[in-house]
Amino acid sequence: MTTSQAHEQTRILVQAAAKVCEDKKGEDTRILELDPIDSGLSDFFLITSALNDRQAQAIADEIEFTLKRDHGVYATSVEGRRQGDWILLDYVDFVVHVFLAERRAFYDIERLRKSARPLTPAEFDAELKSALAAKTRAARSKTSAKTAPAPAKTSIEPKLKKSAKKLPAPAKSVAKKSPRKPAAKKPSSKKA
């Protein structure tokens, strides 16, 4: 899998998790696309707020369930589920933060990651759809180029045969004969 394909797959997973946040009434859901300098840490942060710890746990549980069921992806680490005031789901390429509103305001992750590009789920979805549409158009153009009928072959053989008759026959090369050296005379054996 190429880097762009992996990044695209990560975007699809982040979008699925953001949809769960909205379905479970998470508030002020934001996606931070981290700067490539920070990408050693992760590519994206998905941040949402819950009104109480039970809602935070429900959002985190549903994200885990949806990504496991629909995409076969498991979180490598889950932190804070028991307390429910800040639940962190680490999927390596992206990290989900489910906060209680007070905790989110206190830690203010968006401020700490100033180099990150903040996106709403709708903006993120629009970017993802345009990227997938461009990829689809490129794949279709490659396919149509491969399946397009080849131009009709015109047979030029009859024309070549006719023109070959008109051309003079190739001249035979005449090899120059090298002058023969006279054979050495043998002494005659006749007696005089």
Phi, psi and omega per residue, in radians:
M1 nan 2.277 3.138
T2 -1.330 2.929 -3.127
T3 -1.084 -0.740 -3.133
S4 -1.173 -0.616 3.084
Q5 -1.167 -0.717 3.110
A6 -1.132 -0.710 3.124
H7 -1.132 -0.694 3.104
E8 -1.129 -0.727 3.108
Q9 -1.110 -0.699 3.096
T10 -1.086 -0.725 3.115
R11 -1.059 -0.698 3.128
I12 -1.109 -0.747 3.124
L13 -1.133 -0.738 3.121
V14 -1.093 -0.730 3.136
Q15 -1.117 -0.686 3.102
A16 -1.114 -0.724 3.122
A17 -1.171 -0.664 3.120
A18 -1.152 -0.619 3.101
K19 -1.136 -0.688 3.087
V20 -1.077 -0.742 3.128
C21 -1.016 -0.753 -3.140
E22 -1.220 -0.706 3.127
D23 -1.096 -0.609 -3.122
K24 -1.605 0.261 3.062
K25 1.144 0.582 3.001
G26 -1.158 2.532 -3.074
E27 -1.844 2.568 3.063
D28 0.878 0.872 3.141
T29 -1.244 2.249 -3.137
R30 -2.297 2.598 3.044
I31 -2.070 2.180 3.077
L32 -1.816 2.044 3.040
E33 -1.533 1.905 -3.024
L34 -1.257 2.604 3.103
D35 -1.093 2.509 3.125
P36 -0.936 -0.464 3.094
I37 -1.126 -0.639 3.135
D38 -1.525 -0.072 -3.018
S39 -1.195 -0.140 3.005
G40 -1.147 -0.490 3.091
L41 -1.368 -0.938 -3.114
S42 -3.021 2.894 3.108
D43 -1.581 -0.628 -3.067
F44 -2.422 2.609 2.900
F45 -2.031 2.294 3.001
L46 -1.897 2.111 -3.062
I47 -2.149 2.288 3.070
T48 -2.495 2.803 -3.139
S49 -2.033 2.584 3.074
A50 -2.121 2.739 -3.130
L51 -1.373 -0.523 3.135
N52 -2.606 3.001 -3.057
D53 -1.156 -0.543 3.129
R54 -1.194 -0.689 3.093
Q55 -1.159 -0.713 3.111
A56 -1.046 -0.774 3.116
Q57 -1.141 -0.682 3.122
A58 -1.125 -0.710 3.111
I59 -1.114 -0.835 -3.133
A60 -1.079 -0.767 3.134
D61 -1.082 -0.750 -3.113
E62 -1.197 -0.633 3.075
I63 -1.087 -0.838 3.121
E64 -1.028 -0.808 -3.102
F65 -1.108 -0.810 -3.100
T66 -1.128 -0.784 -3.125
L67 -1.190 -0.580 3.104
K68 -1.227 -0.828 -3.076
R69 -1.208 -0.844 -3.004
D70 -1.515 -0.461 -3.035
H71 -2.203 -0.116 3.133
G72 1.198 0.497 -3.085
V73 -1.946 2.342 3.135
Y74 -2.012 2.549 3.065
A75 -1.217 2.388 3.120
T76 -1.380 -0.410 3.139
S77 -2.689 2.474 3.067
V78 -2.273 2.223 -3.107
E79 -2.186 2.525 2.975
G80 1.363 0.228 -3.103
R81 -1.114 -0.680 -3.060
R82 -1.136 -0.781 -3.138
Q83 -1.310 -0.740 3.076
G84 1.414 0.042 3.139
D85 -1.527 -0.427 3.018
W86 -2.626 1.837 3.137
I87 -1.836 2.245 -3.117
L88 -2.042 2.171 3.066
L89 -1.970 2.026 -3.090
D90 -1.763 2.003 3.086
Y91 -1.901 0.406 -3.139
V92 1.173 -1.133 -3.114
D93 -1.350 -0.339 3.027
F94 -2.594 2.697 -3.111
V95 -2.198 2.315 3.112
V96 -1.779 2.263 3.077
H97 -2.040 2.045 3.061
V98 -1.933 1.968 -3.047
F99 -1.933 2.697 2.757
L100 -1.338 2.612 -3.039
A101 -0.969 -0.711 -3.120
E102 -1.148 -0.738 -3.141
R103 -1.140 -0.711 3.139
R104 -1.074 -0.757 3.126
A105 -1.129 -0.657 -3.120
F106 -1.169 -0.851 -3.082
Y107 -1.425 -0.535 3.045
D108 0.775 1.076 -3.110
I109 -1.041 -0.633 -3.137
E110 -1.022 -0.653 3.126
R111 -1.245 -0.632 -3.132
L112 -1.178 -0.515 -3.138
R113 -1.837 1.106 -3.093
K114 -1.116 -0.520 -3.116
S115 -1.332 -0.205 -3.136
A116 -1.343 2.640 3.114
R117 -1.687 1.958 -3.133
P118 -1.371 2.398 3.132
L119 -2.353 2.545 2.964
T120 -1.453 2.800 3.091
P121 -1.000 -0.594 3.124
A122 -1.162 -0.753 3.099
E123 -1.123 -0.735 3.133
F124 -1.087 -0.743 3.142
D125 -1.116 -0.735 3.132
A126 -1.097 -0.741 3.097
E127 -1.102 -0.750 -3.132
L128 -1.112 -0.768 -3.136
K129 -1.115 -0.719 3.134
S130 -1.171 -0.650 3.109
A131 -1.156 -0.739 3.125
L132 -1.185 -0.642 3.103
A133 -1.132 -0.727 3.111
A134 -1.110 -0.713 3.116
K135 -1.125 -0.709 3.127
T136 -1.122 -0.781 3.117
R137 -1.063 -0.725 3.129
A138 -1.116 -0.739 3.141
A139 -1.157 -0.685 3.130
R140 -1.178 -0.662 3.132
S141 -1.183 -0.632 3.071
K142 -1.136 -0.747 -3.119
T143 -1.155 -0.757 -3.124
S144 -1.170 -0.574 3.095
A145 -1.176 -0.630 -3.141
K146 -1.288 -0.649 -3.053
T147 -1.621 -0.074 3.116
A148 -1.114 2.433 -3.131
P149 -1.124 2.450 3.133
A150 -1.223 2.578 3.124
P151 -1.032 2.547 -3.101
A152 -1.056 2.359 -3.134
K153 -1.457 2.228 3.069
T154 -1.699 2.287 -3.114
S155 -1.407 2.091 3.117
I156 -1.781 0.015 -3.129
E157 -1.049 -0.847 -3.140
P158 -1.034 -0.666 3.132
K159 -1.138 -0.666 3.130
L160 -1.153 -0.684 -3.121
K161 -1.133 -0.718 3.138
K162 -1.122 -0.777 -3.107
S163 -1.220 -0.474 3.123
A164 -1.186 -0.569 3.137
K165 -1.193 -0.573 -3.080
K166 -1.343 -0.437 -3.097
L167 -1.311 2.493 3.087
P168 -1.181 2.655 -3.140
A169 -1.141 2.559 -3.134
P170 -1.130 2.449 -3.124
A171 -1.199 2.430 3.121
K172 -1.397 2.381 -3.138
S173 -1.405 2.303 -3.140
V174 -1.791 2.143 -3.135
A175 -1.451 2.325 3.086
K176 -1.244 2.357 3.103
K177 -1.497 2.327 3.109
S178 -1.409 2.465 -3.129
P179 -1.085 2.394 -3.136
R180 -1.428 2.458 3.066
K181 -1.434 2.413 3.118
P182 -1.139 2.491 -3.122
A183 -1.183 2.515 -3.139
A184 -1.158 2.377 -3.105
K185 -1.366 2.355 3.082
K186 -1.541 2.509 3.089
P187 -1.103 2.351 -3.088
S188 -1.337 2.548 -3.093
S189 -1.664 0.073 3.141
K190 -1.377 2.439 3.112
K191 -1.694 2.484 -3.140
A192 -1.685 nan nan
